[in-house]
C-alpha cells in the first residue's frame, strides 16, 4: 500500500497531482479513478495524440436500473466508437480500447457517460459546494431567504456570456 500525504491538501487534490504526473511522464499509462466523489469528474481527460485517457468511474448506482457511470470526455467517446482496422493476426488491436470494452461487457450495469470537465469546475464556481466549503461567487437574499445560482441558472449564464472554459 502506498500512502501519500500533502499538508493542506484533500485526497482529490492529491489524485489531481498524480493524474498530471502520469499524463506528463507516462504516456502509455491510462487512469481510471474509482470514486463516488462527483468533483473528480473535473479530472477526466483524453489526449488525441497518444489516446491516453483519464476516466472516472462512479461506484454509486443511479435510478431503478442500478446503472453506474464511467465519465469520459467526448473525445474519448469518439475514439472508443471509431471502428478499428485489424489485420488477420490482430497485431494492431488497441489494447487500451479493448480493456474498456472488456469492463463494459463484464458488467452490463456500467455505461459510459460523456461529461465536460470544464463544466464541472464552472458549475462549482458559479453554484458553490457546501460539502467542500466552496461559496458561490454570487448570492443574494430574496424576502429574507438566502438564494444562490442553481446549476440550471449557471448553465444559462455560461451560454449567454459564452463562458465554456475555466
N, C-alpha and C positions, 0 to 999 in steps of 0.2 A: 504494500500500500504506500502510495506517495501522499504526503501531506504538504500543502502549501499554505503559507500564511503571509499576508502582507498587511502591515499596520494601516488601519483606517480604510480597509477595503472590504467589501462584501464578497461573497462567493461568486456572484455573477460578474463582478469586476475582474476577478482572477481568471474566470473562464474566458472573458473577452481578451485578456492579455495572452493567455495560452493560444487562443484561436489566431491571434495576429502573428505570434511566433511561428506556428505551424504553417500558416499561409505564406509567410515570408521566407522560411528556411527549408520547408519540407514539401515541395510542390507535388510529390507523388502520394501524400497523405490526405485523406479526407476526414471530415469531422461530423459526427452525429452526436448532438448534445441531447441527453435524455433528461427532461425536467418538466414539471408542471408549471414552472415559473414563466408566465407569458412574456415577461420582459426580455427573456433570452431570444425571442424571435427577432430582435434587432440585430442579432449576430448572423442570421442566415446570409449566405454569400455564394457566389459562383464565379469562377474565373474562366472566361470563354477561351483563353489561350491554352490552359492546362487541363480544363474540365475538373478542376479541383473544387470541392463544394464543402459548405458547412450547412447542415440541416438541423432542425430542432424537432425532436420527437416528444410530443406531449403525452404523458402517461395517463392523463385523466380522460375518461371516455365522455363523449358528448351525446346527449339525447337518448331516446329509447333504443336506438340501434346499437349503442355501445361503441360507436366509431371513435377511433383515436387518429390523430392527425400528425403527420410529419410535415413540418412547414419548410418550404423551399421557395426560391426565387422563381420568377417567370423564366429567366434564362436557363435555370436548372431544368425546369419542366420542358422547355423547348429541346434541350439536349437529350433529356430522357426519352421523349417521344419521337425523336429523329430515328428513322429506320437505319439499322446497321447493315453494312455490306460486308458479309463474311465470305472468306474463301472456303474451299472444301475441307480444310483442316481446322477451321475456326481459330486460326492463329491470330487474327486481328480483331477478335471479340473484345469489347471493352469490359474488363473485369469489374470496374467501378460501377458501371451501369448495371451489370448483371447482379452485383451484390444487392443493390436497391430492389431490383426485380425479385430476387430471392426472398428478401424481407417481406415485400408486399404479398408475394404468393404464399408464404408460410403463415401469414396472419391476415385473413380477409377483412378484419376489422380496422386495419391500418390503411389510411388513404393519404395521398399527397395533397397538400393544400398550399396554394400559392399565397404568399404574403410579401409585403414590401417592407424591408427593414427601416427605410426612411419614414414610412407612415407610422410605424410602431414608436419611433423616437418622437416624431412630431406630435403624435397623439398625447404622449406623456408630457410634452412641453405645454401644449395647449390645455389639456384637461387636468394635469397633475396626477399624482398617485399617492393616496393616503397610506398604502402599505409600505411604500418606500420613503415616506415623508417628503414627497416632492410636491410643492404647491403649484397650482396652475399659475401661469404668468398673468392672468387677469381673472378677477372675480368681482362680484358686486352683491348688494343686498336688494331684494325686492320685497316690499312690505315686511321688513324686518327679518326676512329669511335669507340665509346665505345661499348664493347661487354661483355656479361656475360653468364654464364651457363644457358641453357634453361632447362625446365623440362625433355625433352627427353634426353638431354645430361646427366643430373643429374641421371636419371634412369639408363642409360648405365654405368656410372661411379660406381654407387652403386652396380650394378650387377657384374661388372668386379672385383671390390675390395672386394665384399662380405659384404657391409655395409647394414644391414637391421633393425638396431635398434639404437635409439638415445643413 
